[in-house]
Amino acid sequence: MLKYLLLLATVFSAPVVSKVIHQERSLYRNIIVEQNDNLRCLKFNTKSSKSSQSCMYTDNPNKLVFNYTKLVFSSLLLIDNPKNVLIVGLGGGTLSNIIHQLYPAAQIDNVEIDPAVIKVARDYFNFIEADNISAKVQDGRIFIKRAALKKQTYDWIILDAFNGDYIPEHLLTKEFFTEVKSILAPKGIIAANTFSSSKLYQHESATYHSVFGDFINVSREKRSNRIILAGYTHLPSESQIQQRIKTLNPQLAPYGVDMQSLSEYLQYTKNNQDWPSDTKVLTDQYSPANLLNF
Amino acid sequence: MGIELLGGRILAPFFGSSVHIWGSIITVFMLSLSFGYLLGGKLSTKNASLSKYGLIFLIASVMVLPIVLFAQPIMTFIFTHIEDSRYGSLLASTALFFIPTIILGMISPYSVRLLVTDSEKSGQVAGILYFVSTLGSALGTIITSFYFVLAFDVNTIITAFALTLGALGTLAILLHKIVNTHKEPAHA
């Protein structure tokens, strides 16, 4: 009985209740913007916190909320001054904003399938747009195919199109990654927000490996969010990495990103593959990604 | 329905997974089915026979195969020539699915013709046929989307559909021959 009373007490005394400040039904999903004290989140479909796509502290928009967004910046340990950045999956536009602040001269192309997401990013998440920042409404795969035809290249490609509930299966195949590779500039890097649990982890690892060879897993601990860094031709030396940490740390500190600890999260798959060698590679012909994601 | 479902899978690498992809696929399937019904009905008025029925299956089986064999070059061509993925996907699904679906659509009215012996019961026969074909569509949809895609390549599944159609067609033709050879002595 006491337990229930306590439970009731906690429920009723919850100090802050999140408030829906915007809601719309887009072509693809329900979009909800919730404000909980200083925390504003973009959510898809449901009200459960699980499906938060992007969050921002309204009193400190620069500070990153999500761990995985921080992990994306580990890319910068492998490349210098990106000039052309491609982001597939806009969310609240957080990544685009920070990269623009870090490298104001860089061209940043955002690709987002849902026009309503771009609108919400603008209206509620301070998504910055400028001459060298574009946000195009298009399927990521088509954008990349067209970019390849035009022989465009990018030195930093960020794949962030998975929302947790549903995976666009054509963005998780060997053929897709081959297309991504074809628009990667020499010395460029691909950072992909990927799956950390479920059977999909193995299939995704095997698929990346089949296209890029050895890659780097970046995650805080096993089975938490992981970022895959792939497409590099050679790895920087330890002293190069230390040098980059030194340069980047002061720049990234305002966002809550600590490059030193990020460098400790890098796990090289070379001689250290954590998936069975007979794992089936996902292809355009075989891509039941959503069915494997349990 | 199995093929329609895989249509989305086939088009996605070139035309994405925006809503208009499904618009294109469903439009083409409905349009070609409607033509198929019309043609199948017309054909059934001219000396309908089980072997002609089998021939429809055989032709359908052959017409499905280009989806396996030529989808890539066809879609590459359309992708490089049409910028707008709405019209690109519409054209691609027309090129890939229009003809085989017309032929598959001919099967239903032709079946009605072969099965109706008594005009009193024509409604009931049509009802049973609708029941069987729509139930088959439902099963085809769920089995393909739940299980086949997890076990097989898209092309393997479509080839299997083609082989099944071919086998059914051959069976119908053989059956026709057997029935006829039994009949002939009686006539003589």
Interface residues (C-beta under 8 A of the other chain):
Chain A: L27 Y28 I113 Q138 D139 G140 R141 I142 K145 R146 L149 P168 E169 H170 T173 E175 F176 T283 D284 Q285 Y286 S287 P288 L291 L292
Chain B: R9 A12 P13 F14 F15 G16 S17 S18 V19 F79 T80 E83 S85 F146 V149 L150 F152 D153 V154 N155 T156
